[in-house]
Amino acid sequence: MSIAAFIEQRRSIRAFRPDPVDRRLLDDLVEAACLAPAPHHSRPWRFVVIDSDAGKQALADGMGARWRVDLEGDAVDPARIDELVTASHTKLTTAPALVLACLTWDGLDRYPDETRQRAEWGMALLSLGAAVENLMLGAADAGLASCWVAAPIFCPESARDALALPTEWLPHALVLVGYPDPAYVARQRPPIPLDVLRANR
Ligand SMILES: Cc1cc2nc3c(=O)[nH]c(=O)nc-3n(C[C@H](O)[C@H](O)[C@H](O)COP(=O)(O)O)c2cc1C
């Protein structure tokens, strides 16, 4: 298969068979992630592989509690809050494995001004996206399903503290990993409107 076809074939799959994923396979995915391009030869990422019930539960509880506070602040109906938080909790605790991608300042440049400091962190964040894409492509190559979940970027400290991670590890992306439920049908991809998304000069 061509690389283009392979990239097209990767889909976000949100339903899994209950089978566990071998730790070595999960480590291979983390290694693939770590081959991503990164600013000035840094690797400003840390990956937490979570496949224990206790770990999944702790992360889901910690982020769920934070989300509940945010939704209450938005004056969302309490029944709806319960529904949303429970669905998110179930999604995390029923996935066979989770990989939590964190950012760290280790290896990044420091600037005295806020503007360049923010740009440096932005570069790290871009590279984390490339790393997560590598991880998901590696998963697809291994016959695994994966889906990126945004939650930790909204509550990095809650995610970090839920798993007792070092203070300087800031969770920014979560990937659910497992063997795909064969009944799952991926959402239809909209066509790519190149004339809107691309400019020629
Ligand atoms: C930064 C980011 C955050 C995402 N967050 C979620 C999420 O919280 N829940 C979810 O089901 N999918 C999430 N996704 C997956 C997207 O919905 C999915 O990539 C998109 O719909 C395109 O589908 P595809 O990956 O199958 O091509 C996220 C993707 C990205 C890149």
The ligand as an SDF file (V2000), in Angstrom:
LIG
                    3D

 31 33  0  0  0  0  0  0  0  0999 V2000
   -6.5990   17.5260   18.8320 C   0  0  0  0  0  0  0  0  0  0  0  0
   -7.6780   16.5100   18.5720 C   0  0  0  0  0  0  0  0  0  0  0  0
   -8.6270   16.2880   19.5320 C   0  0  0  0  0  0  0  0  0  0  0  0
   -9.5960   15.2980   19.3330 C   0  0  0  0  0  0  0  0  0  0  0  0
  -10.4740   15.0350   20.3440 N   0  0  0  0  0  0  0  0  0  0  0  0
  -11.3800   14.0610   20.1880 C   0  0  0  0  0  0  0  0  0  0  0  0
  -12.2460   13.7310   21.2580 C   0  0  0  0  0  0  0  0  0  0  0  0
  -12.1850   14.3190   22.3470 O   0  0  0  0  0  0  0  0  0  0  0  0
  -13.1530   12.7270   21.0690 N   0  0  0  0  0  0  0  0  0  0  0  0
  -13.2230   12.0350   19.8820 C   0  0  0  0  0  0  0  0  0  0  0  0
  -14.0610   11.1270   19.7810 O   0  0  0  0  0  0  0  0  0  0  0  0
  -12.4070   12.3190   18.8310 N   0  0  0  0  0  0  0  0  0  0  0  0
  -11.4870   13.3150   18.9660 C   0  0  0  0  0  0  0  0  0  0  0  0
  -10.6160   13.5950   17.9520 N   0  0  0  0  0  0  0  0  0  0  0  0
  -10.6790   12.8150   16.7110 C   0  0  0  0  0  0  0  0  0  0  0  0
  -11.3300   13.6030   15.5940 C   0  0  0  0  0  0  0  0  0  0  0  0
  -12.7060   13.7220   15.8270 O   0  0  0  0  0  0  0  0  0  0  0  0
  -11.0330   12.8800   14.2540 C   0  0  0  0  0  0  0  0  0  0  0  0
   -9.6510   12.8520   14.0500 O   0  0  0  0  0  0  0  0  0  0  0  0
  -11.7010   13.5920   13.1040 C   0  0  0  0  0  0  0  0  0  0  0  0
  -13.0760   13.5070   13.2150 O   0  0  0  0  0  0  0  0  0  0  0  0
  -11.2680   12.9970   11.7420 C   0  0  0  0  0  0  0  0  0  0  0  0
  -11.5860   11.6190   11.7080 O   0  0  0  0  0  0  0  0  0  0  0  0
  -10.4560   10.5370   11.3640 P   0  0  0  0  0  0  0  0  0  0  0  0
   -9.4050   10.6250   12.4590 O   0  0  0  0  0  0  0  0  0  0  0  0
  -11.1690    9.2140   11.3490 O   0  0  0  0  0  0  0  0  0  0  0  0
   -9.8930   10.9040   10.0400 O   0  0  0  0  0  0  0  0  0  0  0  0
   -9.6440   14.5690   18.1150 C   0  0  0  0  0  0  0  0  0  0  0  0
   -8.6740   14.8280   17.1480 C   0  0  0  0  0  0  0  0  0  0  0  0
   -7.6950   15.7680   17.3720 C   0  0  0  0  0  0  0  0  0  0  0  0
   -6.6310   15.9840   16.3320 C   0  0  0  0  0  0  0  0  0  0  0  0
  1  2  1  0
  2  3  1  0
  2 30  2  0
  3  4  2  0
  4  5  1  0
  4 28  1  0
  5  6  2  0
  6  7  1  0
  6 13  1  0
  7  8  2  0
  7  9  1  0
  9 10  1  0
 10 11  2  0
 10 12  1  0
 12 13  2  0
 13 14  1  0
 14 15  1  0
 14 28  1  0
 15 16  1  0
 16 17  1  0
 16 18  1  0
 18 19  1  0
 18 20  1  0
 20 21  1  0
 20 22  1  0
 22 23  1  0
 23 24  1  0
 24 25  2  0
 24 26  1  0
 24 27  1  0
 28 29  2  0
 29 30  1  0
 30 31  1  0
M  END
$$$$
